[in-house]
Amino acid sequence: QARFDPVLRQAPEAMANTRRSRSLTLAAVALVACSYLLATAFVAPQLGARSLRGESSVALRSASGEYTGFVPDMQRRTLMNLLVVAITAVPALVVLGGYAFY
């Protein structure tokens, strides 16, 4: 003679609703946090903004403190480009190989 209490029948539904509302709340908080981080991560400098010391942000300074105007020659630039392509190609080929093998 088992009697079912109506509260016990509603308990699983109430727990499911509680889980659902917690999940939605967590998703909303995560969305707000990601939006804030993206909004503050990629901020462009404002027009006319100067650094605190008055130095130009464009001019690069060497160890002596004076801008030399050095620009790498074509041979160095080509070597740097090949190095970047070679370093980037290794993980790209691993990913593409794994995809092709699958």
N, C-alpha and C positions, 0 to 999 in steps of 0.2 A: 504494500500500500504506500507507494511513493507519491508524495505530493510535490508538485513543482511550484516553487515560489516565483511569481512574476518578476521579482527583482533579479533573481538568478538567471532568468532567461534573457534579461536585458543587459546583463553584465558584459557578455562578449561584444555586443553592439556598442555599448558605451566605451569599452576599451578600444575598439576599432576607431570610433570617432575621436577619442583622445589621441591615439597614435596619428591619425590623419591630420588633426589640427596641429600637433607638435611638428609633424613633417612639413606642413605648409609654413608654419612659423619659422622653422629652421631654413627652409628654402628662401623665404623672404629676407631673412637676416643675411644669408649668404649672398643673395642678389644685391642687396644694398652695399655690403662690404666690397664685393667685386666692382660695383659701379664706382664707389668712392676711390678704390685703388687705381682703377683705370683712369679716372678723371684727374688724379693727382700725379700719376706716373709719367704721363706724356704731356707736360706743360711746356709750351713754347715760350722763349724769353719775350718779354714785353718790349715794344718799340721804345727806344730812348733809354732803356735801362742800363745803368752803369754798374760795374762791380764796386765794392766798398773801397778798394784801394785806387780806383781810377784807371786800372790797367785795361787795355783792350782785350776782349775775349778772342779776337781773331788772330792777333799776332802771337806767334809761339816764341817762347823764350828759351834760350839754351842755358847750359849750366852757368855760363858767365853772366847771365842776366840780360844779355843784349840780343835783340832779334837779328838773325843772320840772313834771313831770306833764302835759306837753302832749300832747293827743290831737287829731289832725286833725279838722276839722269834716266834715259829710257831703258838702259840695261838693268838698272836697279828696280825700276818700276815693273818691268817685265818679269824679273825674278820674283818680286813680291806677289804679283798676280798669279804666277804659276804655283807658288807656294800656297796661296789661299785656295786655289782650285784643287790642288792635290789634297790638302788637308780636309776640304769639304767633301771631296769625292769619296773618301774612304767610308764615312758613315752612310752616305747616300747610296753607295753601291751595296753595302751590307743590307740596308733596308730594302732596296729593290731586289736583291738576290733572295732575301727571305720571302718577299712577296711572290716572286716568280717560282720559287721552290714549293711554296704552299699550293 
